[in-house]
Amino acid sequence: MKKSTAIVLVNLGTPDGPDEDSIRRYLKQFLSDPRVVDWPRWLWLPILNQIILRTRPAKLVEKYKMIWGTKDGPIRNITHALTNRLQHLMPDVPVHFAMTYGRPSVSETLDQLADVEHILVVPLFPQAAGATTGSVRDAFDRARASRGGQWQVSWINDYCAHPGYIKAIGDSVRRAKSYRNGKPRLVFSFHGIPQSQSRAGDSYADQCQETASLVAANLNLPTDRWMVTYQSRFGPLPWLQPYTDKTLAALPEQGIKDVLVVCPGFSVDCLETIEEIRVLNRDIFLAAGGEGFAYVKALNASWGHADVLKQVVGPKLTD
C-alpha cells in the first residue's frame, strides 16, 4: 500500500568536501543554472568554464575548510539534523531532504519515495526568488518528467510573513547578548540577487522588506534602529542595494559603532553567514572604526525551527 504524503525539505547545496575538485564540481552545477546566472549561454558558459572554474575553486578551499565539520559541511549536516527533528515532531508523515545542487539530489531523494503518492516540497528559502525557489521547481520538474510524471506535488512557495517564522527570528534576536545589554543597530542582511532579475518582476526584494518590517515590529524597534542590506553579490553587474559590506564600512562614520547582524533569508548557517558575515564583514566594520559587532545565528536545526516548519506545512497537509 502506498503512503499518502511525504515532506521534502530542499536547501541550496554544498560541495562534497572542502577540496578543489569537489568545489569545482559544485560550482559548475550551481553556476550553470540559468536561473542563477541569466546571461546568454553563449557568453556565460565560456567565462564559467575557461575562467571561473579554473581560478575560483582554489580560492575557496581555505574558506570551506574553516567552516567544515568533522564529517560534513554545515548546509548538509544541519539540514539533515533539521529533517530528523521535523520527523520527530511529525511521526506520521515521512520527512526527507534534498539539495538543488550537490547531494542528495532531488532525483536521489525521489528514488526513496516510490511508495508515496503526494509530495509536499518545502524550499528552505523563506523569501522566494527565481534563483532559489524557482530552481527547486525546475529540479523537481526534471526529476518527475524522467520518471513519467509520478507523484502529485504541492509547494510551500514562501513563508516570509508566517507568524511562527517572524516570532522565531524575533526571539533569536532577543537572545543575543548585545541586544539584551545595549541598543545596537540591527542589520537585516539578505542574500542579494541581480537588479535585472528584480526589475523583471521577481518579488524577492519586497519579501525581504516585509520580513524585516515584521520582525522589527515584533521587537518594537523604531525605524532608526534597523536597516535592510544585501550580501553575497557576484560578478560585475549591479545587485540589490544597499550592499552589506559597504554599509558596514560606512556606519562608524555615521556614529553607529555597535551592530547586530541577522540573516533571516538563510535557514541554516553556511559559508555566506559563517565566513562572509561573522569573519569578513566583522573585520570590515571593526577596521572602519566599529566597536561592537555580533551575529545572530540562523535558526538551524533547533527545535524552534522544526516547530516553525511544522506550522508552515500543517495547513497544506489538511487541504
C-alpha positions as CSV (number, residue, x, y, z in Angstrom):
1,M,0.0,0.0,0.0
2,K,1.3,3.4,-0.9
3,K,1.8,6.0,1.8
4,S,-0.2,9.1,1.0
5,T,2.2,12.0,1.6
6,A,5.9,12.8,2.2
7,I,7.5,16.1,3.0
8,V,10.8,17.0,1.3
9,L,12.9,19.9,2.6
10,V,15.1,21.4,0.0
11,N,18.2,23.5,0.6
12,L,20.7,25.0,-1.9
13,G,23.5,22.5,-1.6
14,T,27.2,22.1,-0.8
15,P,30.4,20.6,-2.2
16,D,31.1,17.0,-1.1
17,G,34.3,18.2,0.6
18,P,36.5,21.2,1.2
19,D,38.8,20.4,-1.6
20,E,39.4,22.0,-5.0
21,D,37.8,19.2,-7.1
22,S,34.7,19.0,-5.0
23,I,34.2,22.7,-5.0
24,R,34.7,22.9,-8.8
25,R,32.0,20.2,-9.4
26,Y,29.6,22.0,-7.1
27,L,30.3,25.5,-8.7
28,K,29.9,24.0,-12.2
29,Q,26.4,22.7,-11.4
30,F,25.4,25.8,-9.4
31,L,26.7,28.5,-11.8
32,S,25.5,26.6,-14.9
33,D,21.9,27.1,-13.8
34,P,20.4,29.9,-16.0
35,R,18.2,31.0,-13.1
36,V,21.3,31.7,-11.0
37,V,23.2,33.5,-13.8
38,D,20.8,34.6,-16.5
39,W,23.3,35.8,-19.0
40,P,23.1,34.4,-22.6
41,R,24.6,30.9,-22.6
42,W,27.0,31.7,-25.4
43,L,28.5,34.5,-23.3
44,W,28.4,33.0,-19.8
45,L,29.4,29.3,-20.3
46,P,32.9,30.1,-21.8
47,I,33.5,32.6,-18.9
48,L,32.4,30.0,-16.4
49,N,34.4,27.1,-17.8
50,Q,37.5,28.8,-19.0
51,I,38.0,31.4,-16.2
52,I,35.9,31.0,-13.1
53,L,36.1,27.2,-12.7
54,R,39.9,27.4,-13.3
55,T,40.5,30.0,-10.7
56,R,37.8,30.3,-8.1
57,P,37.8,26.8,-6.5
58,A,41.3,27.1,-5.3
59,K,40.4,30.5,-3.7
60,L,37.6,28.9,-1.8
61,V,39.4,25.9,-0.3
62,E,40.5,27.6,2.9
63,K,37.1,29.2,3.3
64,Y,35.3,25.9,3.2
65,K,37.9,24.2,5.4
66,M,37.2,26.9,8.0
67,I,33.5,26.1,8.2
68,W,33.7,22.3,7.6
69,G,32.6,20.0,10.4
70,T,34.3,16.7,11.3
71,K,32.3,14.8,8.7
72,D,30.4,17.2,6.5
73,G,29.7,20.8,5.5
74,P,27.2,22.8,7.6
75,I,24.4,23.1,5.0
76,R,24.0,19.3,4.5
77,N,24.8,18.5,8.1
78,I,22.3,21.0,9.6
79,T,19.6,20.3,7.0
80,H,19.8,16.6,7.8
81,A,19.5,17.3,11.5
82,L,16.6,19.7,10.9
83,T,14.9,16.9,8.9
84,N,15.3,14.5,11.7
85,R,13.8,16.9,14.2
86,L,10.8,17.7,12.0
87,Q,10.3,14.0,11.6
88,H,10.2,13.6,15.4
89,L,7.5,16.3,15.6
90,M,5.5,14.7,12.7
91,P,6.0,11.0,13.1
92,D,3.0,10.1,10.9
93,V,4.5,11.8,7.7
94,P,7.8,10.7,6.2
95,V,10.2,13.7,6.1
96,H,13.2,13.7,3.7
97,F,15.6,16.3,2.4
98,A,17.3,17.1,-0.9
99,M,19.7,19.7,-2.4
100,T,19.2,21.7,-5.5
101,Y,22.9,21.3,-6.2
102,G,25.1,18.5,-4.9
103,R,23.9,15.6,-2.8
104,P,21.4,14.2,-2.0
105,S,20.0,15.5,-5.3
106,V,16.3,15.8,-5.9
107,S,16.4,12.7,-8.1
108,E,18.2,10.7,-5.4
109,T,15.6,11.7,-2.8
110,L,12.7,10.9,-5.1
111,D,14.1,7.4,-5.7
112,Q,13.4,6.8,-2.0
113,L,9.7,7.8,-2.4
114,A,8.4,5.2,-4.7
115,D,5.6,4.3,-2.2
116,V,4.4,7.9,-1.9
117,E,1.5,9.4,-3.9
118,H,1.9,13.0,-2.9
119,I,5.0,15.1,-2.1
120,L,4.9,18.4,-0.2
121,V,8.0,20.3,-1.2
122,V,9.4,22.9,1.3
123,P,12.2,25.0,-0.2
124,L,14.1,26.3,2.8
125,F,14.1,29.8,1.4
126,P,11.6,31.9,3.4
127,Q,11.7,34.6,0.8
128,A,11.1,33.1,-2.7
129,A,13.3,34.0,-5.6
130,G,13.6,32.6,-9.1
131,A,17.2,31.8,-8.4
132,T,16.3,29.7,-5.4
133,T,12.7,28.5,-5.2
134,G,12.4,28.6,-9.0
135,S,15.5,26.4,-9.3
136,V,13.9,23.9,-6.9
137,R,10.8,23.7,-9.0
138,D,12.9,23.2,-12.1
139,A,14.8,20.3,-10.4
140,F,11.5,18.6,-9.4
141,D,10.0,19.1,-12.8
142,R,13.0,17.4,-14.5
143,A,13.1,14.6,-12.0
144,R,9.4,13.9,-12.2
145,A,9.4,14.1,-16.0
146,S,12.2,11.5,-16.2
147,R,10.0,9.2,-14.1
148,G,6.8,9.5,-16.1
149,G,5.2,12.3,-14.0
150,Q,5.0,10.1,-10.9
151,W,3.7,11.9,-7.7
152,Q,1.4,14.7,-7.1
153,V,3.4,17.7,-5.9
154,S,2.4,20.7,-3.9
155,W,4.5,23.5,-2.7
156,I,5.3,25.9,0.1
157,N,6.3,28.8,-2.1
158,D,7.5,31.1,0.7
159,Y,6.9,31.8,4.4
160,C,8.4,35.2,4.6
161,A,5.5,36.6,6.7
162,H,4.4,33.5,8.6
163,P,3.8,34.4,12.3
164,G,5.7,31.5,13.6
165,Y,8.8,32.3,11.5
166,I,8.6,36.0,12.4
167,K,8.4,35.2,16.1
168,A,11.3,32.7,15.9
169,I,13.6,35.3,14.2
170,G,12.5,37.9,16.8
171,D,13.2,35.6,19.6
172,S,16.6,34.7,18.3
173,V,17.4,38.5,18.2
174,R,16.2,38.9,21.8
175,R,18.5,36.1,23.0
176,A,21.6,37.9,21.6
177,K,23.7,39.2,24.4
178,S,24.5,42.5,22.7
179,Y,20.7,43.1,22.1
180,R,20.0,42.5,25.8
181,N,22.8,44.6,27.0
182,G,22.6,47.6,24.7
183,K,20.9,49.2,21.7
184,P,22.9,48.0,18.6
185,R,21.7,48.9,15.1
186,L,20.0,45.8,13.8
187,V,21.2,45.0,10.3
188,F,19.0,42.5,8.3
189,S,21.3,41.1,5.7
190,F,19.7,39.1,3.0
191,H,21.4,37.3,0.1
192,G,21.2,39.6,-3.0
193,I,20.0,38.9,-6.5
194,P,20.9,40.9,-9.6
195,Q,18.9,44.1,-10.1
196,S,18.0,42.8,-13.5
197,Q,16.0,39.9,-12.0
198,S,14.2,42.2,-9.6
199,R,13.3,44.6,-12.4
200,A,12.0,41.7,-14.4
201,G,9.4,41.1,-11.8
202,D,11.0,38.9,-9.1
203,S,9.2,39.8,-5.8
204,Y,12.1,38.7,-3.6
205,A,13.2,42.2,-2.5
206,D,9.6,43.0,-1.4
207,Q,9.5,39.8,0.6
208,C,12.8,40.7,2.3
209,Q,11.5,44.1,3.2
210,E,8.3,42.5,4.5
211,T,10.2,40.0,6.7
212,A,12.4,42.7,8.2
213,S,9.5,45.1,8.9
214,L,7.5,42.3,10.6
215,V,10.5,41.3,12.8
216,A,11.2,44.9,13.7
217,A,7.6,45.3,14.7
218,N,7.8,42.1,16.7
219,L,10.8,43.7,18.5
220,N,9.1,47.1,18.8
221,L,12.0,48.7,17.1
222,P,11.7,52.3,15.8
223,T,12.7,52.8,12.2
224,D,16.1,54.3,13.1
225,R,17.2,51.1,14.9
226,W,17.2,48.7,12.0
227,M,18.0,48.5,8.3
228,V,18.0,46.1,5.3
229,T,21.1,45.2,3.3
230,Y,22.1,42.6,0.7
231,Q,25.2,40.4,0.7
232,S,27.0,37.8,-1.5
233,R,26.9,39.7,-4.8
234,F,28.8,38.0,-7.7
235,G,30.1,39.4,-10.9
236,P,30.3,43.0,-12.3
237,L,26.7,43.9,-12.7
238,P,24.6,45.7,-10.0
239,W,22.8,43.6,-7.4
240,L,20.1,44.7,-4.9
241,Q,21.4,47.5,-2.7
242,P,22.5,48.7,-0.2
243,Y,25.3,46.2,-0.1
244,T,26.1,44.7,3.4
245,D,29.8,45.2,3.2
246,K,29.7,48.8,2.0
247,T,27.1,49.7,4.6
248,L,29.1,48.2,7.4
249,A,32.1,50.1,6.3
250,A,30.2,53.4,6.3
251,L,28.3,53.1,9.6
252,P,31.0,54.1,12.0
253,E,31.5,57.4,10.3
254,Q,27.8,58.0,10.8
255,G,28.3,57.4,14.6
256,I,26.9,53.9,14.5
257,K,29.6,51.8,16.2
258,D,27.6,48.8,17.5
259,V,25.7,46.5,15.2
260,L,23.9,43.2,15.4
261,V,23.6,41.3,12.1
262,V,20.8,38.8,11.5
263,C,20.3,36.9,8.2
264,P,16.7,35.8,8.0
265,G,16.9,34.5,4.5
266,F,19.4,31.7,5.5
267,S,17.5,28.8,7.1
268,V,20.9,27.3,8.2
269,D,24.3,28.8,8.7
270,C,26.7,28.3,5.8
271,L,29.7,29.9,4.0
272,E,27.8,33.1,3.4
273,T,27.0,33.6,7.1
274,I,29.9,31.9,8.9
275,E,32.7,33.3,6.8
276,E,31.3,36.2,4.9
277,I,29.3,37.8,7.8
278,R,31.0,36.6,11.0
279,V,34.6,37.0,9.7
280,L,34.9,39.2,6.6
281,N,32.2,41.7,7.3
282,R,33.0,41.8,11.0
283,D,36.6,42.7,10.1
284,I,35.3,45.4,7.6
285,F,33.2,47.0,10.3
286,L,35.8,47.0,13.0
287,A,38.5,48.3,10.7
288,A,36.3,51.2,9.8
289,G,36.0,52.2,13.4
290,G,33.2,50.0,14.7
291,E,33.4,48.9,18.3
292,G,30.8,46.2,18.7
293,F,29.8,43.5,16.2
294,A,27.6,40.5,16.8
295,Y,25.9,38.0,14.6
296,V,22.5,36.2,15.3
297,K,22.9,32.6,14.3
298,A,20.4,31.1,11.8
299,L,17.5,29.0,13.2
300,N,19.5,26.0,12.1
301,A,18.3,22.6,13.5
302,S,16.8,24.0,16.6
303,W,13.5,22.5,17.9
304,G,12.1,26.0,17.4
305,H,12.9,25.9,13.7
306,A,11.4,22.4,13.4
307,D,8.3,23.7,15.0
308,V,8.1,26.7,12.6
309,L,8.2,24.3,9.7
310,K,5.5,22.1,11.3
311,Q,3.3,25.2,11.5
312,V,4.1,26.1,7.9
313,V,3.3,22.7,6.4
314,G,0.4,21.8,8.7
315,P,-2.4,23.5,6.7
316,K,-1.1,22.0,3.4
317,L,-1.4,18.5,4.8
318,T,-5.1,19.1,5.6
319,D,-6.1,20.7,2.3
